Amino acid sequence: MDMILCLTRRRGLIHAASILLVVLAANGVSAETKMTKNLLDGVKCLDGSPALYFISDEELAKTSKYVVWLEGGGACRNMSDCELRAKSKLGSSTPWPNEMLPPEDILKTDLSVNPDFAGFVHIFVPYCSGDIWVGQAKEALNPFIDSTESNLSQWVGYFQGHMIIEQLLDQVIGDAVVDELILTGCSAGGMGTFYNCDYVAAKFNESKVRCRPEAGYFGLPIATYPSFTAGTKEKPAQMHHLGSGWSFSINPWSLESPESKACQAALSGPTDDCPVMQKGINVCCALPPYIYPYIQTPMFVSENTADAYQVFEQGQCPRSKTEKTKEYIDYLRNILVSSMNKVIVRGSKRSQDGVFAPACLRHCMYWTAEENMAATIRGKSLQQAFGDWYYERGSPGSFMYLNNSSDPRQLLSCM
């Protein structure tokens, strides 16, 4: 009886807080709450400092609904990059402030921005492991030990991305009642969402767990701009540095997860699109487009059809207004769209999953239609499309939003 009264009071508190937010918003008063920094026990950033998270105001934290955002920030390209990361927010908890405003719209309590999820507990997890949220190396190590530059440095770091998520769930949520949980994030955080989605769902297998990876659809066999313009169009079997040898040294969850094992069973040898094998494993089974069909938890994929990071950073395309640049963008866009059409829009999980893929030359995405240059598809913003899918405001299979436009004006409209 006492527990029932406690839960009733908690939910009443959320309702009262929501009413207060509406009143404040109507009077033009900003009611956005700050997030507070907390350290995690037993898991570390690259430099050995404690991993961390930020959580919304404790009064709102008495609900049983959670949004967990995994921050992005690329991956360690080489040892020098890792060393630099370890001296910054991307590799250490030391530079982070004690509190801050929510860095993402889905973490805000402003009902005009985040009407569907303003009353959730909002958790922001800084990305400080450089490993796409998959590392399980318990001790500090140098995974680049065979590289030439490793002879010039004694640097070692902690690669514990997946372990950070494990500890976060145990320490912050623990045995608390979880009615709903959304795992989400952009770029490296989007990749981390793909990799850890089923793990989180299994952790709370009696709860409604949903995943929303954003700008994390990396790994398709796309030629770089230099190769494309030279006419060779080599097709690398890995992108985002995952196929390089160092990632195998950190005991990556991306190769141990059930979905990766299922992919490995299906791709037991090299294929035309995935010709690279390492240690008897097809490298593609550590990449989101290939493990997606084996992820069982309902998922809403958010991905721009002309992902600017894949175009300019990985693809090495110059930021110039030339015909060749236009051709390369369209080449890459066609590969992304074809894959998403095949495995998501027309895939085996169509009835449970969703996608929001606007024709945009951009990496991370705008949340609401009110934001400058934000994309809409069939009149829906990302926030509206995801909210409709999450709350089943529509029929199964109707949440596939993909704009296949190749019009340069459309692609540049949200750049």
C-alpha angles and dihedrals in degrees: 000000000000090000091052091051090048093052091046091053091048093052090044089054091054091049092049091047090051091052090049091051091052092050093048092047091050089055093049094251119141108233098177111142124218124242120234126224119238131176125231122230121241100358126096146203121235093276094050096256115132116277114243149199139197122225133194125252111308094234089063091042091076092084124094096231122093140190113196116192119196111206121231132219114144123262138275104285094187140336095282090054090050091050091052092047091053088062094052142052088277091065109021139048092211098086094051118105123239092247139007143169116269108282094206131050094232087061094055128106091211105116092203089061102030108024097158100046107024092110096053125102103263119214123182116193115198115223108237105145102075091216107101089257094291107100121122100171106139095195132046113267146162107240090185093065092129095051122102094239092055088073088065098055141042092208120146129175143184117256104190107137097136091040089055090057090047092052093043092057093045097044103038102033104017111150095346119128111269115192096166137007131181119197112198144148143147133253107339085008088053090053089047088053091055092048099044101035099098091040091057092044091052089050090059100027094159092054137080102260120177131174131213114186112189125199090346100115094116130150110059117140099263123161118230119249093254091054092042093053091043089055096237096106096189112193112223112205093219139044133186093037094282096125093053113107097250094072091063090059097064097062092248119213087211089076097038101048120106091246092053091048090052090050091049090052090052095044098040092154140021119298133191092263095035108037099151120096123183123184089348092305127115104237092218089071087074092057129088101234090056100043094042095088090056097050107106101191115092108264137189110204117208114193135148110232091229100041104201094208092055090045101047107020105033096023092046091220114165117242093239135124099243134131091245091055090051091049092050093049090051091047092054092041091054092054093049094045094046092052095046091047092051103042102027114021094039097018131119092264096053094116094057105029137063140202137203109195114161123187095255136140092219140102114217114029142241114249105207134033090237092069117098112270093359116161126236130192120201087350094305129119121211090261093052095043094049093044091051091050094045094050093036094241091165141025125296112274094023095099097081106118111176126152110200095187117143093188107132091215090057093046092050096043093086099032 
